[in-house]
Amino acid sequence: MTAIRFPIVNRTGECYSDLFINPKLIGELNSNCFFNEVSSIIEKKDKNELENAVVKSLFWIGEAQKDQSYASTWISLWSCIECFFIFEIAK
């Protein structure tokens, strides 16, 4: 597998770096960043409350990363954290 280039863009749309995804990086993500575990949670059909919180928080992290407004970014990151504190109360 060869490296795949992904441009890294800042909030103003300027490209300031390149991310190269190669087998070494994938190996590091698997061993150090729980990449396989997170991927399996995302793909899982019947998730428990904690797994749903993880998936929702990943969504909000993604929203924060692509947002160009600092205020919206802050709200997205707050929503990410909030996912872990709001669970459905059993009726």
VENQUI-V527304 format. One record per pair of residues at least 6 apart in sequence whose C-alpha atoms are under 6 Angstrom apart, sorted by the first residue. I is the first residue (numbers start at 1). J is the second residue. D is the distance in whole Angstrom. If there is no record, write none. Layout:
BEGIN
I_J_D, I_J_D
END
This chain:
BEGIN
3_20_6, 3_21_5, 3_22_4, 4_20_5, 4_21_5, 5_19_6, 5_20_5, 6_18_6, 6_19_5, 7_18_4, 8_15_6, 8_17_5, 8_18_5, 9_15_4, 11_68_5, 29_35_6, 30_36_6, 53_83_5, 53_84_6, 57_80_4, 57_83_6, 60_76_5, 60_80_5, 64_73_4, 64_76_5, 67_73_6
END
